[in-house]
């Protein structure tokens, strides 16, 4: 069954005490800021010990988070240093090669790669601005700020503005059941992030096994963005609505990668015995489906307690006619409605640059009541879960998510 791939990842939820759950390292590095008053220099590093332990520098903590490894749409952050009288660290990216040539020809020394930032805005991201100050005696200083207010304030104080370093996660946190946050993971306003990060070349036997022993240090397989949230149902309503915006640079077009978005039901995951987990509700699947890469489909889930495998019963529906495949680098508005009577309707439309919606790439209405052995679930929650089996990297952003109840479609 398709959903077995979902559960085989171990979705990093709270598990019984007897279970050993692999907790992968955060996707992003914290970029620490330290300052030396005697050298008038800002030091930025992904090493907390370097920020706190470099003589003459005082650490101000994490400025922001950046990628550990190169990703689609990212650029390299390189660190350079020049001694007296400049006493200046400067950080340059590969999309400004002329700057790199200039500093190397003027006595700066390359000290290494600090990480990677995105060259274009991402859902929930924010820019990092690079500023400069010249004391007039040859002493230079460069620093980063995260907000436009900080940038304008420094300009009023005599600082010069270089340009954006790039784009980084707006905040850090990983969604856990009950809304708790685990530091080091991105948290999109009203949404979630689903990723698959795996180095198939160096760790081929671990890419598909989240619980494999002796994982190499560069093995990453992060799933975060799980949601299963109860939604209050007001009296007199009979249709649950879920709306979200969806965007990726590299999710669509890859074999067997898909995400399940379900309503009028719920999910429970048992990591000590995956087959004792269950899903229920009506859902729309996006990604690689039986309808083809990027073409969504409906799937129905129901609980099967007491059997050898409790994780779910399910029924995959026919593919909607006339759908166009969803594409990378294109934001979409996803609207799903499910009634108490078991009817599901959904529409997926591209979001234009001006914020308007284009013609729907997929829309479907289906009556699924007959597929539920014990009747349509009465649970008032929604869930999001990923199914991953291919050994490749991707990141899927799901933002501006809202769930509500209404009377009728």
Secondary structure as GFF3:
##gff-version 3
##sequence-region A 1 409
A	DSSP	alpha_helix	3	7	.	.	.	ID=ss1
A	DSSP	beta_strand	28	36	.	.	.	ID=ss2
A	DSSP	beta_strand	41	45	.	.	.	ID=ss3
A	DSSP	alpha_helix	48	53	.	.	.	ID=ss4
A	DSSP	beta_strand	58	67	.	.	.	ID=ss5
A	DSSP	beta_strand	74	82	.	.	.	ID=ss6
A	DSSP	beta_strand	88	93	.	.	.	ID=ss7
A	DSSP	alpha_helix	97	105	.	.	.	ID=ss8
A	DSSP	beta_strand	109	118	.	.	.	ID=ss9
A	DSSP	beta_strand	125	134	.	.	.	ID=ss10
A	DSSP	beta_strand	140	145	.	.	.	ID=ss11
A	DSSP	alpha_helix	148	156	.	.	.	ID=ss12
A	DSSP	beta_strand	160	169	.	.	.	ID=ss13
A	DSSP	beta_strand	172	175	.	.	.	ID=ss14
A	DSSP	three_ten_helix	177	179	.	.	.	ID=ss15
A	DSSP	beta_strand	181	186	.	.	.	ID=ss16
A	DSSP	beta_strand	192	196	.	.	.	ID=ss17
A	DSSP	beta_strand	227	230	.	.	.	ID=ss18
A	DSSP	beta_strand	239	248	.	.	.	ID=ss19
A	DSSP	beta_strand	258	268	.	.	.	ID=ss20
A	DSSP	three_ten_helix	274	276	.	.	.	ID=ss21
A	DSSP	beta_strand	278	289	.	.	.	ID=ss22
A	DSSP	beta_strand	292	293	.	.	.	ID=ss23
A	DSSP	beta_strand	297	302	.	.	.	ID=ss24
A	DSSP	beta_strand	313	316	.	.	.	ID=ss25
A	DSSP	beta_strand	332	339	.	.	.	ID=ss26
A	DSSP	beta_strand	343	351	.	.	.	ID=ss27
A	DSSP	beta_strand	357	367	.	.	.	ID=ss28
A	DSSP	three_ten_helix	369	371	.	.	.	ID=ss29
A	DSSP	beta_strand	381	387	.	.	.	ID=ss30
A	DSSP	beta_strand	394	406	.	.	.	ID=ss31
###
